[in-house]
Amino acid sequence: MDVHVSEAAVAIAEKDTGSFLDDVLRGLGATQKHLPCKYFYDETGSKLFEAICGLDEYYATRTETALIVEHGKEMADLIGPGVSLIEYGCGSLVKTRLLLDALDNPSVFVPIDISEEHLMDAAEALDRDYPDLEVLPVVADFTQPVSLPEAAENQDLKRVGFFPGSTIGNFNKEEASEFLGAVAETVGEGGGFLIGVDLKKDEKTLLRAYDDAEGVTARFNLNVIERINRELGGDFEAGAFRHEARYDEQEGRIEMHLVSRCEQTAQIPGHSFRFRKGESIHTENSYKYGVEEFQALAAGQGFSPVKTWVDDQGLFSIHYFSRH
């Protein structure tokens, strides 16, 4: 079996685990309490997110999947044969399989994800189903510098980044620009980047997508509180917080918050945090873009737009860029 995790990647993952406490202390000590959304994705959170992707209200996954099904051959033709495909934040790899099926004899696949157990399960299943593909999972926080396995950096292979799911929206504009610059450096001159980007749309549709009737998104959001208890020895009461989605039209983003239902104090060993009734922890942003707006952002980091696909309802876009 070709699946393995590089030593460099394991070291990065261990460093990220250690930083969880630092990020929690820093975030909950701020005037506007906040937590990095990357900590949603432990094993429990990853499974909850997969459930979110199947909800009726959550249009993004099914719309992006339909675009890949409809235009996968065209995407594959633009990407070209025998590539090294690098996916950021791989999840269940459902959309990846659709792309791999369309590609002409891809050589190497590098899925990068912060959730080791989830990543390895998905990568091993992929390896079984694609025996001619070298699958090299990397356990890491892809928002930080990542060392790729040597086989993925073979100079004879075209490197192409793949970033589905509109996760780019979790970054603010400056962070998104920095991430695009890092991808441009990774794929190098002549490389490519295929990325899913959620489009700006009416507030009602957005709020339904981030506050579903079944409460799955609420459980996903609240899981970060339970993770603090599990991993850091916290005594937070998850039931003392409620999930809230907000739309900031000026910023063009959905925000997710955990709002304290009462005045309360919660602790991590050696640290205490007071909450006023109605005070929130800001846990996630999800920025939405216009097509030209996002193309301009990518162009500033060395990418040239090649082709953009948008669904008939104007909900979602997939961009393919070349690295010049």
C-alpha positions as CSV (number, residue, x, y, z in Angstrom):
1,M,0.0,0.0,0.0
2,D,1.4,3.4,-1.0
3,V,-0.3,5.3,1.8
4,H,2.1,6.9,4.3
5,V,2.6,10.1,6.3
6,S,5.9,11.9,6.0
7,E,7.9,12.6,9.2
8,A,7.9,16.3,8.5
9,A,4.1,16.3,8.3
10,V,3.8,14.4,11.6
11,A,6.0,17.0,13.2
12,I,3.8,19.8,11.9
13,A,0.7,18.0,13.2
14,E,2.3,17.6,16.7
15,K,3.1,21.3,16.8
16,D,-0.4,22.2,15.8
17,T,-1.8,20.0,18.6
18,G,0.4,21.8,21.1
19,S,-0.8,25.2,19.9
20,F,-4.5,24.4,20.7
21,L,-4.1,25.6,24.3
22,D,-2.3,28.7,23.2
23,D,-4.9,29.6,20.7
24,V,-7.7,29.0,23.1
25,L,-6.1,31.1,25.8
26,R,-5.4,33.9,23.4
27,G,-8.8,33.8,21.8
28,L,-10.9,33.6,24.9
29,G,-8.8,36.4,26.5
30,A,-9.6,38.9,23.7
31,T,-12.2,41.6,24.0
32,Q,-14.2,39.8,21.3
33,K,-13.7,36.2,22.2
34,H,-12.8,34.0,19.3
35,L,-11.5,30.6,18.3
36,P,-9.8,29.5,15.1
37,C,-12.2,27.5,12.9
38,K,-9.5,24.9,12.2
39,Y,-10.3,23.4,15.6
40,F,-13.7,22.4,14.4
41,Y,-12.1,19.5,12.6
42,D,-11.3,16.8,15.1
43,E,-12.8,13.4,14.3
44,T,-16.2,14.3,15.7
45,G,-16.2,17.7,14.0
46,S,-15.2,16.1,10.6
47,K,-18.1,13.7,10.8
48,L,-20.5,16.5,11.7
49,F,-19.3,18.5,8.7
50,E,-19.8,15.6,6.4
51,A,-23.4,15.5,7.7
52,I,-23.8,19.2,7.1
53,C,-22.7,18.7,3.5
54,G,-25.7,16.4,3.0
55,L,-28.3,18.8,4.3
56,D,-31.0,20.3,2.0
57,E,-30.1,23.8,3.2
58,Y,-26.4,23.5,2.5
59,Y,-26.4,24.2,-1.2
60,A,-22.6,24.4,-1.6
61,T,-21.6,20.8,-1.6
62,R,-24.3,19.5,-4.0
63,T,-23.8,22.5,-6.3
64,E,-20.1,22.1,-6.5
65,T,-20.4,18.3,-6.9
66,A,-22.8,18.8,-9.8
67,L,-20.4,21.3,-11.5
68,I,-17.6,18.7,-11.3
69,V,-19.8,16.0,-12.7
70,E,-21.0,18.2,-15.6
71,H,-17.6,19.8,-16.4
72,G,-15.1,17.3,-15.0
73,K,-13.8,16.3,-18.5
74,E,-13.1,20.0,-19.3
75,M,-11.4,20.5,-16.0
76,A,-9.3,17.4,-16.6
77,D,-8.3,18.6,-20.1
78,L,-7.1,21.9,-18.7
79,I,-5.2,20.2,-15.9
80,G,-3.5,17.8,-18.2
81,P,-2.1,14.2,-17.9
82,G,0.2,12.6,-15.3
83,V,0.0,15.4,-12.7
84,S,0.8,15.6,-9.0
85,L,-2.5,16.6,-7.4
86,I,-2.3,18.4,-4.0
87,E,-5.6,18.8,-2.1
88,Y,-5.9,21.2,0.8
89,G,-8.4,20.0,3.5
90,C,-9.4,16.8,1.9
91,G,-12.5,15.7,3.9
92,S,-14.1,12.6,2.6
93,L,-12.6,12.8,-0.9
94,V,-15.9,12.4,-2.6
95,K,-15.3,15.3,-5.0
96,T,-11.7,14.2,-5.4
97,R,-12.8,10.8,-6.7
98,L,-14.9,12.6,-9.4
99,L,-11.9,14.6,-10.4
100,L,-9.5,11.6,-10.4
101,D,-12.0,9.7,-12.5
102,A,-11.9,12.5,-15.1
103,L,-8.1,13.0,-15.1
104,D,-5.8,11.4,-17.5
105,N,-3.5,9.0,-15.6
106,P,-2.7,11.2,-12.5
107,S,0.6,10.1,-10.9
108,V,0.6,11.3,-7.3
109,F,-2.1,12.5,-5.0
110,V,-1.3,14.4,-1.8
111,P,-4.3,15.0,0.5
112,I,-3.5,17.4,3.4
113,D,-5.8,17.6,6.4
114,I,-5.5,18.4,10.1
115,S,-7.6,15.5,11.3
116,E,-5.3,12.5,11.1
117,E,-7.7,9.6,11.7
118,H,-10.2,11.0,9.2
119,L,-7.5,11.7,6.7
120,M,-5.9,8.2,6.9
121,D,-9.2,6.4,6.7
122,A,-10.1,8.3,3.5
123,A,-6.7,8.0,2.0
124,E,-6.5,4.3,2.6
125,A,-9.8,3.8,0.9
126,L,-8.7,5.8,-2.0
127,D,-5.5,3.9,-2.3
128,R,-7.4,0.6,-2.5
129,D,-9.7,1.9,-5.3
130,Y,-6.9,3.6,-7.3
131,P,-4.0,1.1,-7.3
132,D,-2.0,3.0,-9.9
133,L,-2.1,6.3,-8.0
134,E,0.6,7.0,-5.4
135,V,-1.4,8.4,-2.4
136,L,0.7,10.4,0.1
137,P,-1.4,11.9,2.9
138,V,0.1,14.7,4.9
139,V,-1.3,15.4,8.4
140,A,-0.9,19.1,8.8
141,D,-2.5,22.5,9.1
142,F,-2.5,23.7,5.5
143,T,-2.8,27.3,6.6
144,Q,0.9,27.0,7.7
145,P,3.9,26.0,5.6
146,V,3.7,22.3,4.7
147,S,6.5,20.1,3.6
148,L,5.4,17.8,0.8
149,P,6.6,14.3,0.3
150,E,9.5,14.0,-2.1
151,A,7.6,12.2,-4.8
152,A,5.1,15.1,-5.0
153,E,7.9,17.5,-5.8
154,N,9.2,15.6,-8.7
155,Q,10.1,18.3,-11.2
156,D,9.0,16.2,-14.1
157,L,5.4,16.3,-12.9
158,K,3.0,19.3,-13.2
159,R,1.8,20.2,-9.7
160,V,-1.9,21.2,-9.4
161,G,-3.6,22.4,-6.2
162,F,-7.2,21.4,-5.5
163,F,-9.2,23.3,-2.9
164,P,-12.9,22.4,-3.2
165,G,-15.7,23.2,-0.7
166,S,-15.4,27.0,-0.6
167,T,-13.0,26.7,2.4
168,I,-11.1,29.8,1.1
169,G,-14.0,31.7,2.6
170,N,-12.9,30.9,6.1
171,F,-9.9,33.2,5.6
172,N,-10.2,37.0,5.7
173,K,-9.0,38.8,2.6
174,E,-5.4,39.2,3.8
175,E,-5.2,35.6,4.9
176,A,-6.8,34.4,1.6
177,S,-4.2,36.4,-0.3
178,E,-1.4,34.8,1.7
179,F,-2.8,31.3,1.2
180,L,-3.0,31.8,-2.5
181,G,0.6,33.0,-2.5
182,A,1.6,29.9,-0.7
183,V,-0.2,27.7,-3.2
184,A,1.4,29.5,-6.1
185,E,4.8,28.8,-4.6
186,T,4.0,25.2,-4.0
187,V,2.7,24.5,-7.5
188,G,5.4,26.6,-9.1
189,E,5.6,28.1,-12.6
190,G,3.5,26.2,-15.0
191,G,1.4,24.7,-12.3
192,G,-2.3,25.0,-11.8
193,F,-5.0,25.5,-9.1
194,L,-8.6,24.3,-9.1
195,I,-10.7,26.0,-6.4
196,G,-14.3,26.1,-5.3
197,V,-15.6,29.6,-4.3
198,D,-19.0,30.4,-2.8
199,L,-20.7,33.3,-4.5
200,K,-22.5,36.3,-3.0
201,K,-26.2,35.8,-2.7
202,D,-29.3,36.7,-0.7
203,E,-29.1,36.8,3.1
204,K,-32.0,34.3,3.6
205,T,-30.3,31.5,1.6
206,L,-27.0,32.1,3.4
207,L,-28.5,32.0,6.9
208,R,-30.5,28.8,6.2
209,A,-27.2,27.2,5.0
210,Y,-25.4,28.0,8.3
211,D,-28.3,27.5,10.7
212,D,-30.1,24.3,9.5
213,A,-33.5,23.2,10.9
214,E,-32.0,19.9,12.2
215,G,-29.4,21.7,14.3
216,V,-26.4,19.8,12.7
217,T,-24.5,23.1,12.2
218,A,-25.2,24.0,15.8
219,R,-23.7,20.7,17.0
220,F,-20.7,21.3,14.8
221,N,-20.2,24.7,16.3
222,L,-20.7,23.5,19.9
223,N,-18.2,20.6,19.4
224,V,-15.3,23.1,19.7
225,I,-16.5,23.7,23.3
226,E,-16.6,20.0,23.9
227,R,-13.2,19.6,22.4
228,I,-11.8,22.1,24.9
229,N,-13.2,19.9,27.6
230,R,-11.9,16.7,26.1
231,E,-8.4,17.8,25.2
232,L,-7.6,20.6,27.6
233,G,-9.5,19.6,30.7
234,G,-12.0,22.4,30.5
235,D,-15.3,22.5,32.5
236,F,-17.3,24.4,29.9
237,E,-21.0,23.6,29.8
238,A,-21.9,23.2,26.1
239,G,-25.6,23.6,27.0
240,A,-24.9,27.1,28.3
241,F,-24.1,28.3,24.8
242,R,-26.2,28.5,21.7
243,H,-25.2,28.6,18.0
244,E,-25.9,31.8,16.1
245,A,-25.3,32.6,12.4
246,R,-25.0,36.2,11.3
247,Y,-24.6,37.9,7.9
248,D,-22.4,41.0,7.7
249,E,-23.4,42.5,4.3
250,Q,-20.6,45.1,4.4
251,E,-17.9,42.5,4.8
252,G,-19.7,40.0,2.6
253,R,-19.4,37.2,5.1
254,I,-21.4,34.8,7.2
255,E,-20.2,34.7,10.8
256,M,-20.7,31.8,13.3
257,H,-20.9,32.6,17.0
258,L,-21.4,30.7,20.2
259,V,-23.5,32.9,22.4
260,S,-23.6,32.6,26.2
261,R,-27.1,31.9,27.5
262,C,-26.3,33.3,30.9
263,E,-23.6,35.0,33.0
264,Q,-21.1,32.2,33.7
265,T,-17.5,31.4,34.4
266,A,-15.7,28.5,32.7
267,Q,-12.2,27.1,33.4
268,I,-9.3,25.4,31.9
269,P,-6.8,24.3,34.6
270,G,-5.0,27.4,35.7
271,H,-7.2,29.8,33.7
272,S,-10.7,31.2,34.2
273,F,-13.0,32.9,31.6
274,R,-16.0,35.0,32.5
275,F,-19.0,35.4,30.1
276,R,-21.7,37.9,30.2
277,K,-25.2,36.8,29.1
278,G,-25.4,37.4,25.4
279,E,-21.6,37.6,25.0
280,S,-20.3,35.5,22.1
281,I,-17.3,33.5,21.0
282,H,-16.7,34.2,17.3
283,T,-15.8,30.8,15.8
284,E,-15.9,31.2,12.0
285,N,-16.1,33.5,9.1
286,S,-17.3,32.5,5.6
287,Y,-16.6,35.1,3.0
288,K,-18.5,35.2,-0.3
289,Y,-17.1,36.5,-3.5
290,G,-18.1,37.8,-6.9
291,V,-16.3,36.0,-9.8
292,E,-14.2,38.9,-10.9
293,E,-13.5,39.9,-7.3
294,F,-11.9,36.5,-6.6
295,Q,-10.0,36.4,-9.9
296,A,-8.5,39.7,-9.0
297,L,-7.4,38.4,-5.6
298,A,-5.7,35.4,-7.2
299,A,-4.1,37.5,-9.9
300,G,-2.3,39.4,-7.2
301,Q,-0.5,36.2,-6.2
302,G,0.7,35.1,-9.6
303,F,-2.4,33.2,-10.9
304,S,-4.0,33.8,-14.3
305,P,-7.7,32.8,-14.7
306,V,-8.2,30.1,-17.3
307,K,-11.8,29.1,-16.9
308,T,-14.6,29.6,-14.4
309,W,-17.7,27.4,-14.1
310,V,-20.9,28.7,-12.4
311,D,-24.2,26.8,-11.8
312,D,-27.4,28.1,-13.4
313,Q,-28.7,29.6,-10.2
314,G,-25.5,31.5,-9.6
315,L,-24.9,29.9,-6.2
316,F,-21.3,28.6,-6.6
317,S,-18.2,28.9,-8.8
318,I,-15.2,26.7,-9.6
319,H,-12.1,28.5,-10.9
320,Y,-9.1,27.0,-12.7
321,F,-6.0,29.2,-12.6
322,S,-2.6,28.7,-14.2
323,R,0.6,29.8,-12.4
324,H,2.6,32.2,-14.5
